[in-house]
Amino acid sequence: MVALIHEVNIHASAQVCFQAVTDLSLLRQWHLGKVDGSVQLGEELVLLPKPHLQFILKTAEWTPNQRLVQTLVSGAGHQSVVTELTPLADGRTRVRLTHDGWEENDPNIAQCNMQWGAALHRLSLFLETSDSEVAS
């Protein structure tokens, strides 16, 4: 099995980063396409980044300001997406996303890998350039 791993250091607290990846109103501001559902323990998040492309992620673990584990129940099999937040000494937060469970020869690996990198970049831009209260 193959894991896609992305990491970015964001000038925001772990609390602010966690809120941005779990609060639907904030997710809608930086994630591509349509975002519905809920990012709560046992609930499902529905992502429609493009027409006719849907992913459903069920939240399996929720540790506020530290860790979020979601399982893909539709769109790419039963892979896991783990988001881990680590506060850094300089006030930034390391956001590490691991999308695990890929078959080595899956033709969608490269596309998904690029999409996760772009998503973390958008999250970073949103939190570091936003005038909203979430970024303070």
Residue pairs with C-beta under 8 A, 6 or more apart in sequence:
1 100
1 101
1 102
1 103
1 104
2 102
2 103
2 104
2 106
2 109
3 98
3 99
3 100
3 101
3 102
4 98
4 99
4 100
4 102
4 109
4 112
4 113
4 116
5 96
5 97
5 98
5 99
6 96
6 97
6 113
6 116
6 117
6 120
7 94
7 95
7 96
7 97
7 120
8 94
8 95
8 120
8 121
8 123
8 124
9 88
9 92
9 93
9 94
9 95
10 17
10 92
10 93
10 94
10 95
10 123
10 124
10 127
10 128
11 91
11 92
11 127
11 128
12 20
12 92
12 93
12 127
12 128
12 135
13 65
13 87
13 91
13 93
14 65
14 66
14 85
14 86
14 87
14 93
15 64
15 65
16 93
16 127
16 134
16 135
16 136
17 65
17 85
17 93
17 95
17 123
17 127
18 64
18 65
18 66
18 68
18 85
19 26
19 134
20 26
20 27
20 30
20 123
20 126
20 127
20 134
21 27
21 39
21 68
21 83
21 95
21 123
22 39
22 40
22 62
22 68
23 39
23 134
24 35
24 36
24 37
24 38
24 39
26 126
26 134
27 35
27 39
27 45
28 35
29 126
29 130
29 132
30 119
30 122
30 123
30 125
30 126
31 47
31 49
31 119
31 122
32 49
32 50
32 119
32 122
33 47
33 48
33 49
33 50
33 53
34 46
34 47
34 48
35 45
35 46
35 47
35 48
36 45
36 46
36 48
37 43
37 44
37 45
37 46
37 56
38 44
38 45
38 59
39 45
39 59
39 68
39 70
40 59
40 62
41 59
41 60
41 61
41 62
42 58
42 59
43 58
43 59
44 56
44 57
44 58
44 59
44 73
45 56
45 57
45 58
45 59
45 70
46 54
46 55
46 56
47 54
47 55
47 56
47 57
47 75
48 54
48 55
49 55
49 115
53 75
54 74
54 75
55 72
55 74
55 75
55 76
56 72
56 73
56 74
56 75
57 70
57 71
57 72
57 73
57 81
58 70
58 71
58 73
59 68
59 69
59 70
60 69
60 70
60 71
60 80
61 67
61 68
61 69
62 68
62 69
65 85
66 84
66 85
67 82
67 83
67 84
67 85
68 82
68 83
69 80
69 81
69 82
69 83
70 80
70 81
70 82
70 83
71 78
71 79
71 80
71 81
72 78
72 79
72 80
72 81
76 108
76 112
77 101
78 101
79 99
79 100
79 101
79 102
80 98
80 99
80 100
80 101
81 97
81 98
81 99
81 100
82 97
82 98
82 100
83 95
83 96
83 97
84 94
84 95
84 96
84 97
84 98
85 93
85 94
85 95
85 96
86 93
86 94
86 96
87 93
88 94
95 120
95 123
95 124
97 116
97 119
97 120
99 112
99 116
102 109
102 112
126 135
127 134
127 135
128 135
129 135
